[in-house]
Amino acid sequence: MNFEEKKRKNRRKRGQISPEDISSYVDLPTEGLVEMLQGTDPQKRTIAAVILGDLGDERGILPLCSALTTEKSLYSRIAISEALSKIGEPSVAYLIELLGEIGKNQETMLPDHYFKKKSFPLVRDMAGRTMVQIGKPATPYLIDFLESSDEFKVQQALDVVGAIAAKTGDRRALNPLLTHLERETRDCRGSDGVTLWKIIRAFSGFKKSEKAVDPLLEILERDYPPPIIWETLRTLGQIRIATPQVRERVGSFINNEQPEVRVAAENAWKLLGFAP
């Protein structure tokens, strides 16, 4: 067996399928597909997820959500997520309950490094990532969920809100985010700063949002940890509203002693179109 054959075999062990693999199962009833989804063969789990998604049968939501929490095979997990996103809005209420529950990939502390890419950061939470694919229909549910008392879950919802705004241009969450920001800075909730950092990052998905500029400038006037400052600078660059006030505050950080803050200020300066 050569190297490429080994790679194909390994991918199939992880649940990868071809279109031809599906044809024998398309006439199975939903109950049979759910049974396949719960089986031991990762390829059959992928096949079941693909067909359930194509059917759009809401009876598949709970079994798919359950499978999403336990699936270890990469291609099967992707297929399950895509199936739920295809079913769409009916999946959202169930996915919100899974925020913060799948895996350990979510951020739990402020970052050590500035995020240099121009795109909105990939949502780490698997349930959240699935809702990003659902897009605008998920936004009203997420807005309501921002009032939850479970801060860790709310942090994941903030990522999703920002990612959906960046992807679709949906601005309905802007005012709720502003309210959340005002409350977070006033009450000092989340003393580790992660919630505030995620709110700031979420605003980066709202291009040309004038309402967000002044509250972000106020953050730059305060004595926050460097990750809060560099995320605020990055978000101002992403929003791309170049006012004299923005120019003054961003420019004041270009020679900052903290290197990540300095890089963030330089990148924001360029994105805002200010002359060198």
C-alpha positions as CSV (number, residue, x, y, z in Angstrom):
1,M,0.0,0.0,0.0
2,N,1.5,3.3,-1.1
3,F,1.4,6.6,0.8
4,E,-1.7,8.0,-1.0
5,E,-3.6,4.7,-0.4
6,K,-2.8,4.9,3.3
7,K,-4.0,8.5,3.5
8,R,-7.3,7.5,1.8
9,K,-7.7,4.6,4.1
10,N,-7.1,6.8,7.2
11,R,-9.6,9.4,5.9
12,R,-12.2,6.8,5.5
13,K,-11.6,5.5,9.0
14,R,-12.3,9.1,10.1
15,G,-15.7,9.0,8.3
16,Q,-14.8,10.4,4.8
17,I,-17.2,9.2,2.1
18,S,-17.8,9.6,-1.6
19,P,-21.1,10.5,-3.3
20,E,-21.4,6.9,-4.4
21,D,-21.4,5.7,-0.8
22,I,-24.7,7.4,-0.2
23,S,-26.9,6.0,-2.9
24,S,-27.6,2.7,-1.2
25,Y,-29.1,4.4,1.8
26,V,-31.2,7.3,0.5
27,D,-34.5,5.4,0.8
28,L,-34.0,4.6,4.5
29,P,-36.6,6.1,6.8
30,T,-35.6,8.6,9.3
31,E,-35.7,6.0,12.1
32,G,-33.2,3.9,10.1
33,L,-30.9,6.8,9.5
34,V,-31.0,7.7,13.2
35,E,-30.0,4.1,14.0
36,M,-27.1,4.4,11.6
37,L,-26.1,7.7,13.1
38,Q,-25.7,5.9,16.5
39,G,-23.7,3.0,15.1
40,T,-20.0,2.1,15.3
41,D,-19.1,2.7,11.6
42,P,-17.9,6.3,11.1
43,Q,-18.6,6.2,7.4
44,K,-22.2,5.1,8.0
45,R,-22.5,7.8,10.6
46,T,-21.4,10.4,8.0
47,I,-23.8,8.9,5.4
48,A,-26.7,9.1,7.9
49,A,-25.9,12.7,8.8
50,V,-25.7,13.8,5.2
51,I,-29.0,12.2,4.3
52,L,-30.7,13.6,7.4
53,G,-29.5,17.1,6.5
54,D,-30.7,16.7,2.9
55,L,-34.1,15.6,4.1
56,G,-34.5,18.5,6.5
57,D,-36.5,16.3,8.8
58,E,-36.8,18.0,12.2
59,R,-37.0,14.6,13.8
60,G,-33.3,14.3,13.1
61,I,-32.4,17.4,15.2
62,L,-32.2,15.7,18.7
63,P,-30.2,12.7,17.4
64,L,-27.9,14.9,15.4
65,C,-27.3,17.2,18.4
66,S,-26.6,14.2,20.6
67,A,-24.2,12.9,18.0
68,L,-22.4,16.2,17.8
69,T,-21.6,16.1,21.5
70,T,-19.9,12.6,21.2
71,E,-18.6,12.3,17.7
72,K,-14.8,11.9,17.5
73,S,-14.3,11.2,13.8
74,L,-13.5,14.4,11.9
75,Y,-15.6,13.9,8.7
76,S,-18.5,12.5,10.6
77,R,-18.5,15.5,13.0
78,I,-18.4,17.9,10.0
79,A,-21.3,16.1,8.4
80,I,-23.4,16.3,11.5
81,S,-22.7,20.0,11.9
82,E,-23.6,20.6,8.2
83,A,-26.8,18.5,8.6
84,L,-28.0,20.7,11.5
85,S,-27.2,23.8,9.6
86,K,-29.2,22.6,6.6
87,I,-32.2,21.9,8.8
88,G,-31.7,25.5,9.8
89,E,-33.7,27.6,12.3
90,P,-35.5,24.7,14.0
91,S,-32.0,23.5,15.2
92,V,-31.0,26.8,16.8
93,A,-32.8,26.4,20.2
94,Y,-31.1,23.0,20.7
95,L,-27.7,24.2,19.6
96,I,-27.8,27.1,22.0
97,E,-28.2,24.7,24.8
98,L,-25.0,23.0,23.7
99,L,-22.8,26.2,23.7
100,G,-19.7,25.5,25.8
101,E,-20.6,21.8,26.1
102,I,-18.6,20.2,23.3
103,G,-14.9,19.8,23.6
104,K,-12.3,22.0,25.3
105,N,-11.4,24.3,22.4
106,Q,-13.1,27.4,23.7
107,E,-11.0,30.3,25.0
108,T,-11.0,30.5,28.8
109,M,-8.5,33.3,29.3
110,L,-7.2,36.4,27.5
111,P,-4.9,35.7,24.6
112,D,-1.2,36.1,24.6
113,H,-1.0,37.3,21.0
114,Y,-2.8,39.8,18.7
115,F,-4.9,38.2,16.0
116,K,-3.4,39.5,12.7
117,K,-5.8,38.2,10.1
118,K,-8.4,40.5,8.6
119,S,-11.2,37.9,8.7
120,F,-13.4,37.3,11.7
121,P,-11.8,34.7,14.0
122,L,-13.0,31.1,13.5
123,V,-15.6,30.3,16.2
124,R,-14.1,27.6,18.3
125,D,-17.2,26.3,19.9
126,M,-18.7,23.5,17.7
127,A,-22.3,24.3,18.4
128,G,-21.5,28.0,17.8
129,R,-19.8,27.2,14.5
130,T,-22.9,25.3,13.4
131,M,-25.1,28.3,14.1
132,V,-22.8,30.6,12.1
133,Q,-23.5,28.4,9.2
134,I,-27.3,28.8,9.9
135,G,-26.7,32.5,9.8
136,K,-29.4,35.2,10.2
137,P,-32.2,32.9,11.5
138,A,-30.0,32.3,14.6
139,T,-29.6,35.9,15.5
140,P,-32.9,36.5,17.5
141,Y,-32.3,33.4,19.6
142,L,-28.7,34.5,20.3
143,I,-29.8,38.1,21.3
144,D,-32.2,36.6,23.8
145,F,-29.5,34.3,25.1
146,L,-27.1,37.1,25.8
147,E,-29.2,37.7,29.0
148,S,-28.3,34.3,30.3
149,S,-26.6,34.0,33.7
150,D,-24.2,31.4,32.4
151,E,-21.2,33.6,31.5
152,F,-19.2,30.9,29.7
153,K,-22.1,30.1,27.4
154,V,-22.7,33.8,26.8
155,Q,-19.1,34.1,25.8
156,Q,-19.6,31.5,23.1
157,A,-22.8,33.3,21.9
158,L,-20.9,36.5,21.6
159,D,-18.5,34.9,19.2
160,V,-21.4,33.6,17.1
161,V,-23.1,37.0,17.0
162,G,-20.0,38.6,15.7
163,A,-19.3,35.9,13.2
164,I,-22.8,36.0,11.8
165,A,-22.7,39.8,11.4
166,A,-19.3,39.5,9.6
167,K,-20.6,36.8,7.3
168,T,-24.1,38.1,6.5
169,G,-24.2,41.8,7.4
170,D,-26.9,41.1,10.0
171,R,-26.9,44.1,12.3
172,R,-29.8,43.3,14.6
173,A,-27.4,42.3,17.5
174,L,-25.6,45.7,17.5
175,N,-27.8,47.5,20.1
176,P,-27.9,44.4,22.4
177,L,-24.1,44.2,22.2
178,L,-23.8,47.9,23.1
179,T,-26.0,47.3,26.1
180,H,-23.9,44.3,27.1
181,L,-20.7,46.4,26.7
182,E,-22.1,49.2,28.9
183,R,-23.1,46.7,31.6
184,E,-19.8,44.9,31.4
185,T,-17.7,48.0,31.8
186,R,-19.9,49.5,34.5
187,D,-20.3,46.4,36.7
188,C,-16.9,44.9,36.1
189,R,-18.5,41.6,35.4
190,G,-16.2,38.8,34.4
191,S,-13.1,39.9,36.3
192,D,-10.9,37.8,34.1
193,G,-11.8,40.1,31.2
194,V,-12.8,37.4,28.7
195,T,-16.4,38.5,28.3
196,L,-15.3,42.1,27.7
197,W,-12.7,40.9,25.2
198,K,-15.3,38.8,23.3
199,I,-17.8,41.7,23.2
200,I,-15.1,43.9,21.7
201,R,-14.2,41.2,19.2
202,A,-17.8,40.7,18.3
203,F,-18.1,44.4,17.2
204,S,-15.4,43.7,14.6
205,G,-18.0,41.9,12.6
206,F,-20.1,45.1,12.3
207,K,-18.5,47.0,9.6
208,K,-19.2,50.8,9.4
209,S,-21.1,50.7,12.7
210,E,-20.9,54.3,13.9
211,K,-22.6,53.5,17.2
212,A,-19.8,51.2,18.3
213,V,-17.0,53.8,17.8
214,D,-17.4,56.0,20.8
215,P,-17.8,53.2,23.3
216,L,-14.6,51.6,21.9
217,L,-12.7,54.8,22.1
218,E,-13.7,55.1,25.8
219,I,-12.1,51.7,26.4
220,L,-8.9,53.0,25.0
221,E,-9.0,55.8,27.6
222,R,-9.0,53.3,30.5
223,D,-6.4,51.2,32.1
224,Y,-7.3,47.8,30.7
225,P,-4.9,44.8,30.2
226,P,-3.0,44.8,26.8
227,P,-5.3,42.1,25.2
228,I,-8.3,44.4,25.7
229,I,-6.4,47.3,24.2
230,W,-5.1,45.5,21.2
231,E,-8.5,43.9,20.5
232,T,-10.2,47.3,20.7
233,L,-7.6,48.7,18.2
234,R,-8.1,45.7,15.9
235,T,-11.9,46.2,16.1
236,L,-11.7,49.9,15.3
237,G,-9.6,49.0,12.3
238,Q,-12.2,46.4,11.2
239,I,-15.1,48.8,11.6
240,R,-13.3,51.3,9.3
241,I,-14.8,54.6,10.4
242,A,-12.0,57.1,10.2
243,T,-12.7,60.2,12.4
244,P,-10.3,62.7,13.9
245,Q,-11.0,61.1,17.3
246,V,-10.2,57.6,16.0
247,R,-7.0,58.9,14.4
248,E,-5.9,60.5,17.6
249,R,-6.5,57.5,19.8
250,V,-5.2,54.8,17.5
251,G,-2.1,57.0,16.7
252,S,-1.3,57.3,20.4
253,F,-0.6,53.6,20.6
254,I,1.7,53.2,17.6
255,N,4.8,53.7,19.7
256,N,3.4,51.7,22.7
257,E,5.9,49.8,24.7
258,Q,3.8,46.6,24.4
259,P,4.7,45.0,21.1
260,E,1.3,43.4,20.4
261,V,-0.5,46.7,21.1
262,R,1.9,48.4,18.8
263,V,1.3,46.0,16.0
264,A,-2.5,46.3,16.5
265,A,-2.3,50.1,16.3
266,E,-0.2,50.0,13.2
267,N,-2.6,47.5,11.4
268,A,-5.6,49.5,12.5
269,W,-4.0,52.7,11.2
270,K,-3.5,51.1,7.8
271,L,-7.0,49.7,7.6
272,L,-8.4,53.1,8.5
273,G,-6.5,54.6,5.6
274,F,-4.6,57.1,7.6
275,A,-1.4,58.5,5.9
276,P,1.9,57.3,7.4
